[in-house]
């Protein structure tokens, strides 16, 4: 049994781990909890994105002419807002 068809079948070996989820009830509960938490987390991400977009629009309007490298365009302002939000090199933006 050595050939290209056998190699394709061997690609599915890592999927055997999913059989473990059917047998272990505690793992199934963890997966169900993870699945149930996806929608609330996505709602929080959507609200965060909406607030960031609103503030980026305001920053372009208020500071676009004074600081064009950070707030000259919407994409620059959104990136600067993301940097400040995550703390990634925010000191360079201020």
Secondary structure as the mmCIF struct_conf table of DSSP 4:
data_model
#
loop_
_struct_conf.conf_type_id
_struct_conf.id
_struct_conf.beg_label_comp_id
_struct_conf.beg_label_asym_id
_struct_conf.beg_label_seq_id
_struct_conf.end_label_comp_id
_struct_conf.end_label_asym_id
_struct_conf.end_label_seq_id
BEND BEND1 UNK A 3 UNK A 3
HELX_RH_AL_P HELX_RH_AL_P1 UNK A 4 UNK A 10
TURN_TY1_P TURN_TY1_P1 UNK A 11 UNK A 12
HELX_RH_3T_P HELX_RH_3T_P1 UNK A 13 UNK A 16
HELX_RH_AL_P HELX_RH_AL_P2 UNK A 17 UNK A 23
HELX_RH_AL_P HELX_RH_AL_P3 UNK A 25 UNK A 63
TURN_TY1_P TURN_TY1_P2 UNK A 64 UNK A 66
HELX_RH_AL_P HELX_RH_AL_P4 UNK A 68 UNK A 71
BEND BEND2 UNK A 72 UNK A 73
HELX_RH_AL_P HELX_RH_AL_P5 UNK A 74 UNK A 86
TURN_TY1_P TURN_TY1_P3 UNK A 87 UNK A 87
BEND BEND3 UNK A 88 UNK A 89
HELX_RH_AL_P HELX_RH_AL_P6 UNK A 90 UNK A 93
#
